Amino acid sequence: MPPPLDLSSLEAQLRELEADNEAKSRQLQSVVDHLGLKWTHCVECATLVDPTAQRCPVCNTVLAVSSANGAQWKCPACCSANAASARECNECGADRPATHVASSSSSPPAKTKATAMAPTSPPASSTVKCPACMTINAADAGDCAECGTPLPKVAAPQSTALVAANPAGTKSLVDLSVDGKRESLTAQRARALFADQPQSGATQLRLSTKSFGREAARVAEVFIQGHAATISVADFSDIIASRPTDEALDVLQIVCGALARSPVAHLDLSDNALGERGVRTLEPLLASLAAQLESLSFRNNGLSELAMRLLAEALGTPGKLRKLHFYSNMSGDGGAAAVSVLLERMGPNGALRDFCMSSCRVRETGGLPLARALGRHPQLQVLDLSDSMFGDNADLAAALGQMRGLTQLVLKDAGLKGRGLDLALDALAHAELQVLDLSNLELGAKGAARLAQRLGALPSLKVLRVAENELGDKGALALAQAAKFGPQLEVLDVRDNDVGAKGAQALADAVHALPKFSLLQLDGNEIKSKAQSDIKALLGDARVSFEGAED
């Protein structure tokens, strides 16, 4: 016979072991089993929770509460409360969570038609990224909510329920980010998320916003291996949030390593704190995929100069790479030099069409080799070098002059000045250019006049951004009077330029008759209410914005 239990002591210990990771969860489960308590799991984060609690102590989710008829469970789909004996939601028909501990029966919940037929939240394809500022917008939005840029059209999204019901479909998608919720996954929660997904044949896999612990990563590994022969798109962004460094590195090795023999062509590793150790962990995978990758994104990864060098070495000469994005890293000039070496190896007959190196602390020392390397890629169509420092060197202008197929160019806060700025403006004679962002370059009235002279060579221009350029009325008038805005222009952004009523009216007069024009952004300028009313009368309320303008 075992010694008598000190229940009060064990219950005190039980409450101290509130789980937010795998090890604590296992300890807590063992104590619960020993006491024979009817505890349950939070339907959101799978934490063991006292059935009398109203909210999960970890994620604050509202929990089902006890009633006169016994314990209830909360539907994970519609949040309705259901009787403990119910095997499906009485409101929407969704299955009872498998983690619920019923007081009247220990039998597992039965599968219902809800698995394949219940409506789900729209997947990530129900959003569209703004090509100018990268803000995520609803798929049905016509213009970006942040900057007003016209958005590309996207196909109607396919729900994950339909994909699960028809895994042999031509476009199979597994998307754990579909609910838009950030979540720290246990192994049990990971198994629950993957259970309703197709177990093979998926071509797109998105794990974004789900943070995996080691055990959850091993669950993901098995699932990914089931799709290894077909996955071409892997969005593994933001999968190690808040994890200790050693655990995060293990997770990267486990989850990303499962792609080693897959035909992945598009890989997004953004929003993971990689640093040097993370890149070293990923080196074998990147080396094995380099020859087949078509797009690769490292946005907000904490990549240092050394990390960039390691990354460039691992990629070798990626002959099929069409899209390469670095954003909000700390790589500096040394990192820019490392990327320049990679670009040199890829050009001039490479596949690269879309390049971004933005907010990576690049200054003139690193900007010079980067500009020269970009000159070996005249086939580029999208180029974002915002928040850098290129100074007055002529190399960037020379590179831009060769890119005759360029459709989007973002030089916002790119530190161009003097001769470098003049030459860059002179190089803008691109018949295909649709989006041009020259914000925060200190253009002034002189720069505005020079830009206006070049606009006649941009007949396809749809979006022109010259915000924060100290234009004043003189610059606005120069732009309005000399500019030959093409018939395709839809958005003109002149925010925060100290423009007054005279300059604003001139700009409105210059664009109001354009057949496709949709928005003149005059926010943050010095425009009196009378002038605002006159411009609204000319353009219509929907085609002009004055937020923060003086009235």
C-alpha positions in Angstrom: 0.0 0.0 0.0 1.4 3.4 -0.9 1.6 6.0 2.0 -1.4 8.3 2.5 -1.3 11.3 0.3 -1.2 14.9 1.7 -3.9 16.2 -0.7 -3.6 19.8 0.4 0.1 19.8 -0.3 -0.3 18.2 -3.7 -3.0 20.6 -4.7 -0.8 23.5 -3.7 2.0 22.0 -5.8 -0.4 21.5 -8.7 -1.3 25.2 -8.9 2.4 26.2 -8.8 3.1 24.0 -11.9 0.8 26.0 -14.3 2.1 25.0 -17.7 3.3 27.2 -20.5 5.8 24.7 -21.9 6.1 21.0 -22.6 8.0 20.0 -19.4 5.6 21.7 -17.0 2.6 20.4 -18.8 3.8 16.8 -18.4 4.5 17.3 -14.7 1.0 18.8 -14.1 -0.6 16.0 -16.0 1.1 13.4 -13.8 -0.1 15.1 -10.6 -3.7 15.4 -12.0 -3.7 11.7 -12.9 -2.5 10.8 -9.5 -5.2 12.8 -7.8 -7.9 11.6 -10.2 -9.1 15.2 -10.8 -11.3 16.0 -13.8 -9.2 18.8 -15.1 -9.4 19.8 -18.8 -7.4 21.7 -21.4 -7.8 25.2 -22.8 -9.2 24.9 -26.3 -6.8 27.7 -27.5 -3.4 26.9 -26.0 -4.0 23.3 -24.6 -2.9 24.4 -21.0 -4.3 22.2 -18.3 -7.0 24.2 -16.5 -9.1 23.9 -13.3 -12.6 23.2 -14.6 -14.0 25.9 -12.2 -11.8 28.6 -13.8 -13.5 31.1 -16.0 -10.4 32.1 -18.0 -7.2 30.2 -19.0 -4.3 31.5 -16.8 -1.9 31.4 -19.8 -3.8 32.9 -22.8 -6.8 34.4 -21.0 -9.3 32.6 -23.2 -12.8 32.5 -21.8 -13.5 28.9 -20.7 -16.7 26.9 -20.4 -18.0 27.0 -16.8 -19.9 24.4 -14.7 -23.6 24.5 -14.6 -26.4 22.7 -12.7 -26.4 20.0 -15.4 -22.6 19.3 -15.0 -19.5 20.5 -16.7 -19.8 22.2 -20.1 -17.3 22.5 -23.0 -16.7 25.5 -25.2 -17.0 25.1 -29.0 -13.6 26.1 -30.5 -15.4 27.2 -33.7 -18.3 29.4 -32.5 -17.6 29.6 -28.7 -21.0 28.3 -27.7 -21.3 26.4 -24.4 -22.4 22.7 -24.7 -23.4 20.0 -22.3 -20.6 17.6 -21.3 -22.3 14.7 -23.0 -22.6 16.5 -26.3 -20.3 15.2 -29.0 -20.8 18.1 -31.4 -21.7 21.8 -31.0 -25.5 22.3 -30.7 -25.0 25.7 -32.5 -22.7 25.0 -35.5 -22.2 21.2 -35.5 -18.4 21.3 -34.9 -16.8 18.4 -33.1 -16.2 18.5 -29.4 -12.5 19.1 -28.7 -10.7 15.8 -28.2 -8.9 17.3 -25.1 -12.2 17.8 -23.2 -12.7 15.5 -20.2 -16.4 14.6 -20.0 -17.8 13.8 -16.6 -20.3 11.3 -17.9 -18.3 9.4 -20.5 -14.7 8.6 -21.4 -15.5 7.7 -25.0 -13.8 9.8 -27.7 -15.9 12.3 -29.6 -17.4 11.1 -32.8 -16.5 12.6 -36.1 -19.3 14.5 -37.8 -19.9 16.2 -41.1 -18.5 19.4 -39.6 -14.9 18.3 -40.2 -15.3 18.8 -44.0 -18.3 21.1 -44.2 -18.1 23.7 -41.4 -17.1 27.1 -42.6 -13.7 28.4 -41.6 -12.0 31.7 -41.4 -10.5 32.8 -44.7 -6.9 31.7 -45.2 -3.9 34.0 -45.6 -4.7 34.2 -49.4 -7.6 36.4 -48.4 -5.1 39.1 -47.8 -2.9 41.0 -50.2 0.4 42.7 -49.5 0.9 46.3 -50.7 3.7 46.4 -53.3 4.8 49.9 -52.1 4.8 49.7 -48.3 4.3 46.0 -47.7 1.2 46.5 -45.5 -1.2 43.5 -45.4 -4.7 44.4 -46.6 -7.9 42.5 -47.1 -8.1 40.8 -50.5 -11.1 42.8 -51.6 -9.5 46.2 -50.8 -8.9 48.3 -53.8 -6.2 50.5 -52.2 -3.7 50.0 -49.4 -5.2 51.1 -46.1 -1.8 52.5 -45.0 -0.5 54.3 -48.1 -3.3 54.3 -50.7 -1.4 52.3 -53.4 -3.7 50.4 -55.7 -3.5 46.7 -54.7 -3.1 43.8 -57.1 -6.1 41.5 -57.5 -6.0 38.1 -55.8 -8.0 35.0 -56.6 -10.9 34.0 -54.3 -9.5 32.2 -51.3 -10.0 28.5 -50.9 -11.0 27.4 -47.3 -8.8 24.9 -45.5 -12.0 22.9 -44.9 -12.4 22.4 -48.6 -8.7 21.6 -49.0 -9.0 19.0 -46.3 -12.0 17.5 -47.9 -10.3 17.4 -51.3 -6.6 16.9 -50.7 -6.2 15.9 -54.4 -7.2 19.4 -55.5 -4.9 21.2 -57.9 -4.0 23.8 -55.2 -3.7 22.1 -51.8 -3.0 24.5 -48.9 -2.3 23.8 -45.3 -2.5 27.0 -43.3 -2.1 27.1 -39.6 -2.2 30.9 -39.6 -5.7 30.9 -40.9 -7.2 32.1 -37.6 -4.8 35.0 -37.3 -4.0 34.1 -33.7 -0.5 34.0 -32.2 -0.2 30.7 -30.3 2.4 28.9 -28.4 2.0 25.2 -29.3 2.3 22.1 -27.2 2.6 18.7 -28.8 -1.0 18.0 -28.0 -2.2 21.3 -29.6 0.0 20.7 -32.7 -1.5 17.3 -33.1 -5.0 18.8 -32.9 -4.2 21.5 -35.5 -2.7 19.0 -38.0 -5.4 16.3 -37.5 -7.9 18.1 -39.6 -5.5 18.9 -42.4 -4.7 16.7 -45.5 -2.0 14.3 -44.5 -0.3 14.2 -47.9 -0.3 16.0 -51.3 -0.2 19.6 -50.0 1.8 22.1 -52.2 1.6 25.1 -49.8 2.4 25.0 -46.1 2.0 28.0 -43.8 3.0 27.7 -40.1 3.3 31.4 -39.5 2.3 32.8 -36.1 2.4 29.4 -34.3 5.4 29.1 -32.0 6.6 25.5 -31.7 8.2 23.9 -28.7 10.5 20.9 -29.2 7.8 18.3 -28.9 5.4 20.3 -31.1 8.2 20.6 -33.6 8.5 16.8 -33.8 4.8 16.6 -34.5 5.2 19.1 -37.3 8.2 17.2 -38.6 6.2 14.0 -39.1 3.4 16.0 -40.7 5.8 17.8 -43.1 7.5 14.6 -44.1 4.1 13.3 -45.2 4.0 16.2 -47.8 7.7 16.2 -48.6 7.2 15.1 -52.2 4.8 17.9 -53.1 5.5 21.1 -51.0 6.6 24.0 -53.2 5.7 26.9 -50.9 6.8 26.9 -47.2 5.9 29.9 -45.0 7.8 29.2 -41.8 7.8 32.8 -40.6 7.4 33.6 -36.9 7.5 30.0 -35.7 9.9 30.4 -32.7 8.5 33.4 -30.9 9.4 33.7 -27.2 11.3 30.4 -27.2 14.7 30.2 -25.4 17.6 30.3 -27.8 18.6 26.6 -27.5 15.0 25.4 -27.9 14.5 27.8 -30.9 17.5 26.5 -32.6 16.4 22.9 -32.1 12.9 23.8 -33.5 14.4 25.3 -36.6 16.6 22.3 -37.2 13.6 19.9 -36.7 10.9 21.8 -38.6 13.0 23.3 -41.4 15.1 20.1 -41.7 12.0 18.2 -42.7 12.0 20.1 -46.0 15.5 18.8 -46.9 14.3 16.5 -49.7 11.2 18.4 -50.8 10.8 20.4 -54.0 10.4 23.7 -52.1 10.8 26.7 -54.4 9.4 29.5 -52.2 10.7 29.8 -48.6 9.8 32.5 -46.1 11.8 32.5 -42.8 10.9 36.0 -41.7 10.2 37.1 -38.1 12.4 34.4 -36.6 15.2 35.7 -34.4 17.9 33.8 -36.3 21.1 35.7 -35.8 24.4 33.9 -36.6 23.5 30.7 -34.7 20.2 30.4 -36.6 21.9 30.8 -40.0 24.4 28.1 -39.0 21.6 25.8 -38.1 19.9 26.4 -41.4 23.1 26.2 -43.5 22.6 22.5 -44.6 19.0 23.1 -45.6 19.8 26.3 -47.6 22.7 24.6 -49.3 20.5 21.7 -50.3 17.7 23.9 -51.6 19.8 26.7 -53.2 19.6 25.3 -56.8 15.8 25.1 -56.8 14.8 28.1 -54.7 12.8 30.8 -56.6 12.0 33.1 -53.7 13.6 33.6 -50.3 12.6 36.1 -47.5 14.5 37.2 -44.4 12.5 40.0 -42.9 13.2 41.0 -39.3 15.6 38.1 -38.5 18.3 39.9 -36.6 20.9 39.1 -39.3 24.4 40.5 -38.5 27.3 41.0 -40.9 28.6 37.5 -40.1 25.1 36.0 -40.5 24.9 37.5 -43.9 28.2 36.2 -45.0 27.3 32.7 -43.8 24.0 33.0 -45.6 25.6 34.1 -48.9 28.1 31.2 -48.7 25.4 28.6 -48.0 23.4 29.8 -51.0 26.3 29.6 -53.4 24.9 30.5 -56.9 21.1 30.1 -56.7 20.4 30.0 -60.4 16.6 30.1 -60.2 16.2 32.7 -57.5 13.7 35.3 -58.7 12.9 37.0 -55.4 15.3 37.9 -52.5 14.1 40.0 -49.6 16.0 41.4 -46.6 14.2 43.8 -44.3 14.8 45.2 -40.9 18.0 43.4 -40.1 21.2 44.7 -38.5 23.7 43.6 -41.1 25.1 47.0 -41.9 27.7 47.7 -44.5 29.5 44.4 -44.1 26.2 42.6 -44.6 25.6 44.6 -47.7 29.0 43.7 -49.0 28.2 40.0 -48.4 25.0 40.2 -50.3 26.8 42.1 -53.1 29.1 39.1 -53.5 26.0 36.8 -53.8 24.4 39.2 -56.4 27.7 39.2 -58.4 27.7 35.4 -58.5 24.0 35.4 -59.7 24.4 38.0 -62.5 24.2 39.1 -65.2 22.1 36.3 -66.6 20.4 35.3 -63.4 16.7 34.9 -62.8 16.5 37.7 -60.1 13.4 39.9 -60.6 12.5 41.2 -57.2 15.2 42.5 -54.7 14.7 44.2 -51.3 17.3 45.4 -48.9 15.5 47.8 -46.7 16.1 49.0 -43.1 19.3 47.0 -42.8 21.6 49.8 -41.7 23.3 50.1 -45.0 25.4 53.3 -45.4 27.6 54.6 -48.2 30.4 52.2 -47.6 28.1 49.2 -48.1 25.9 51.0 -50.6 28.6 51.4 -53.2 29.3 47.6 -53.7 25.6 46.9 -53.5 24.8 49.4 -56.2 27.5 48.0 -58.4 26.3 44.5 -57.9 22.7 45.5 -58.7 24.0 46.9 -62.0 24.6 43.2 -63.0 20.8 42.6 -62.9 19.2 44.7 -65.6 16.3 42.3 -65.6 15.1 43.5 -62.2 11.4 44.4 -62.1 11.0 45.3 -58.4 13.6 47.1 -56.3 13.3 48.3 -52.7 16.4 50.1 -51.2 14.5 52.2 -48.6 16.0 53.4 -45.4 19.6 53.1 -46.6 22.3 55.6 -47.3 23.7 55.8 -50.9 25.1 59.4 -50.8 26.3 61.1 -53.9 27.9 58.2 -55.8 26.8 57.6 -59.3 26.7 53.8 -59.2 23.1 53.5 -58.2 22.0 55.8 -61.0 24.1 53.7 -63.5 22.4 50.6 -62.3 18.9 52.1 -62.5 19.5 53.3 -66.0 20.0 49.7 -67.1 16.8 48.3 -65.6 14.4 49.0 -68.4 11.8 46.5 -67.2 11.6 48.0 -63.7 7.9 48.2 -62.6 8.3 49.2 -58.9 11.1 51.3 -57.4 11.2 52.3 -53.7 14.0 54.7 -52.7 12.3 56.1 -49.7 14.8 57.6 -47.3 17.7 56.1 -49.4 20.1 58.8 -48.5 20.6 60.0 -52.0 22.0 63.5 -52.2 23.8 66.0 -54.4 25.0 64.5 -57.7 23.8 61.0 -56.7 20.2 62.3 -56.4 20.4 64.3 -59.6 21.8 61.3 -61.6 19.2 59.0 -60.1 16.4 61.3 -61.2 17.9 61.6 -64.7 18.1 57.8 -64.9 14.3 57.4 -64.5 13.2 56.8 -68.1 11.4 53.5 -67.6 8.5 52.8 -69.8 7.2 50.0 -67.5 7.6 51.8 -64.2 4.3 51.7 -62.3 5.2 52.5 -58.6 7.9 55.1 -57.7 8.6 56.1 -54.1 11.0 59.0 -53.6 9.8 60.0 -50.1 12.1 61.6 -47.6 14.9 62.5 -50.0 15.0 66.2 -49.3 14.0 66.9 -52.9 12.9 70.5 -52.2 11.6 72.7 -55.0 14.6 72.1 -57.2 14.4 68.4 -56.9 10.6 68.5 -57.6 11.2 70.5 -60.8 13.8 68.0 -62.0 11.5 65.1 -61.2 8.6 66.8 -63.0 10.8 66.9 -66.2 11.3 63.2 -66.0 7.6 62.2 -65.5 7.0 62.4 -69.3 9.2 59.4 -69.7 7.1 57.3 -67.3 3.8 56.8 -69.2 2.8 53.7 -67.1 3.2 55.3 -63.7 0.3 54.5 -61.4 1.7 55.6 -58.0 4.0 58.5 -57.2 5.2 59.1 -53.7 7.1 62.2 -52.7 6.1 62.6 -49.1 8.4 64.3 -46.5 10.5 66.2 -49.1 10.2 69.8 -47.9 8.5 70.8 -51.2 6.5 73.7 -49.9 4.2 75.6 -52.3 7.1 76.3 -54.6 7.9 72.6 -55.1 4.2 71.6 -55.4 3.7 74.3 -58.1 6.8 73.1 -59.9 5.6 69.5 -59.8 2.1 70.5 -60.9 3.0 72.9 -63.7 5.9 71.1 -65.3 4.7 67.5 -64.8 3.2 65.5 -67.6 1.3 63.0 -65.5 0.5 60.0 -67.6 -3.0 58.7 -68.0 -2.4 55.7 -65.8 -1.7 57.8 -62.6 -3.9 56.7 -59.7 -2.2 57.9 -56.6 -0.1 61.0 -55.8 1.3 61.1 -52.3 2.5 64.6 -51.2 2.1 64.2 -47.4 4.1 66.2 -44.9 5.6 68.7 -47.3 4.7 72.1 -45.9 2.4 72.6 -48.8 -0.2 75.4 -48.5 -3.4 76.2 -50.3 -1.8 77.5 -53.5 0.3 74.4 -54.0 -2.4 72.0 -53.1 -4.9 73.6 -55.5 -2.3 73.4 -58.3 -1.8 69.7 -57.7 -5.5 69.1 -57.6 -5.9 70.9 -60.9 -3.2 68.8 -62.5 -4.7 65.4 -61.6 -8.5 65.9 -61.5 -9.0 65.1 -65.2 -6.9 62.0 -65.3 -9.1 59.1 -66.2 -7.9 56.6 -63.5 -6.9 59.0 -60.7 -8.2 57.9 -57.3 -6.3 59.6 -54.5 -4.4 62.8 -53.8 -2.7 62.5 -50.3 -2.3 66.0 -48.8 -2.2 64.8 -45.1 0.1 66.7 -42.7 0.3 69.9 -44.8 -0.7 73.5 -44.1 -4.0 73.8 -45.9 -6.8 75.9 -44.5 -10.4 74.6 -44.4 -11.6 76.8 -47.2 -9.0 75.4 -49.6 -9.8 71.9 -48.4 -13.4 72.4 -49.3 -12.5 73.8 -52.8 -10.3 70.8 -53.5 -12.9 68.3 -52.3 -15.5 70.0 -54.5 -13.1 69.5 -57.5 -12.0 66.0 -56.8 -14.7 64.6 -54.6 -14.3 63.5 -50.9 -13.1 60.0 -51.8 -10.2 61.2 -54.0 -8.4 63.4 -51.6 -7.2 63.1 -48.0 -6.3 65.9 -45.5 -5.7 64.0 -42.3 -3.6 66.1 -39.9 -3.6 69.0 -42.3 -4.1 72.4 -40.7 -7.7 73.6 -40.8 
